Amino acid sequence: MFSQLPNCITSPPWWQLLKWIADPIGFQKKYSQKYGDIFSMQLGGLGSYVILSHPQAIQEIFSQDSKFDVGRGNKLAEPLIGRNSLMLIDGARHRRERKLLMPPFHGEKLQAYAEQICLITEQIASQWQIGQPFVVRAAMQKVSLEVILQIVFGLTEGERYQKLKPLLTAWLDMTDSPLRSSMLFLPFLQQDWGTWTPWGRMKRRQRYVYQLLQAEIEEKRTKNNHNQGDILSLMMAARDENGQAMTDDELKDELLTILFAGHETTATTLAWAFYQIHQNSDVLLKLQQELDSLGENPQPMEIAQLPYLTAVCQETLRMYPVLPVLFPRITKSSINIAGYQFEPDTTLMASIYLLHYREDLYPNPQQFNPERFLVRQYSPWEYIPFGGGSRRCLGYALAQLEMKLVLATVLSNYQLALVENKSIKLQRRGFTLAPDGGVRMVMIEKR
């Protein structure tokens, strides 16, 4: 079976898996230089994967999404987010859940969240002290965790809020390095022998998170307060065409999916944005001029419309994809993609990284250049930070809004500087990629 796949990497499968866990970007760069736009890898016991990075191939995949299983390809994430997650289901059930989950993340609801995002950012940034270095990624994690607790879970105070906050942070930090992330990829490390094994500790924390979320759902139900604007309340009120609501298990798994998909990723992207803005003084100057042009106390949705701020966020997402590849898509039947005929049960993965670093699309891709997004419109298969097709990230509009408002709130009120003027590498953090060391900055006196 594997021999029929295009451009197979010849090194031993166990070696490929270790390299993929340790340095997925270096791995992809090496083999795309050798094989071009398509190559196949075998990751130990996880199986074979075909990596594609040509925009036309990606367009062909997105336009034929119904011919793939994606949920089945995301099995690796099941121990973290549960089997009812939108990421792990396919077909009619996927369409139903997506429809139920869509409204809270779009339209007028976003305007209601915008004010809250600015207040949360201000509250956390006001604790920084002049001359005291801090890690930006950790600070942004505090912001994005508050956004999830307040806007998604509807929690702002009380005992449950106080318990969930440190618990979620400790749970997510369990995969904060390539070595600690390896337990997500190596089934033999997934042994629950109580608290002295990492997997046991992770499962224990997860069970406690589930208990707290269940208590929150039950409390919301007894209060029966449908005027609550938080995403959990809206999810609980949603009904499908048969009048059915989501079950408690579905609700809890979707909350964890939002936590994993929205917390780590937004914090990481913001850390990279602050890094690049402060590496490039011309970018910082243009941003400050654009923000000043709005005058005193602009409306959050006015800020979100600013073209240069938008371009800075787009360029950050281009240069630093949070995931090295899109979710695996498994062929249901024989299919032709990019001129290759693939048999049923072949796993295809579009590479976000390789696509976003194509010279023909993004000249000088190693250079941080927001202007490229002001002079050119990229198609949904040339620029894919949030995936595409029927599996595009549900929360992409909220994530972009959060990025813009956090950057604008900090840059309008504080002056920051990088502690070290050095290039920062990407490092694996669970399924995602983050800045090694988290980007160290310091607040300085406003000039």
Secondary structure, DSSP 8 states (H G I E B T S, - for coil): -GGGSSSB--S-HHHHHHHHHH-HHHHHHHHHHHH-SEEEEE-GGG-EEEEE--HHHHHHHHHTGGGEESTGGGGGGHHHH-TTSGGG--HHHHHHHHHHHSGGGSTHHHHHHHHHHHHHHHHHHTT--BT--EEHHHHHHHHHHHHIIIIIS---SSHHHHHHHHHHHHHHGGG-SHHHHGGGT-GGG----GGGSHHHHHHHHHHHHHHHHHHHHHHHHHHT-TT--SHHHHHHH---TTS----HHHHHHHHHHHHIIIIIHHHHHHHHHHHHHHH-HHHHHHHHHHHHTT-SS--HHHHHT-HHHHHHHHHHHHHS-SSSS---EEESS-EEETTEEE-TT-EEEE-HHHHHT-TTTSSSTTS--TTHHHH----TTT--TT--GGG--TTHHHHHHHHHHHHHHHHHH-EEEESS-----EEEETTEEEETT--EEEEE---
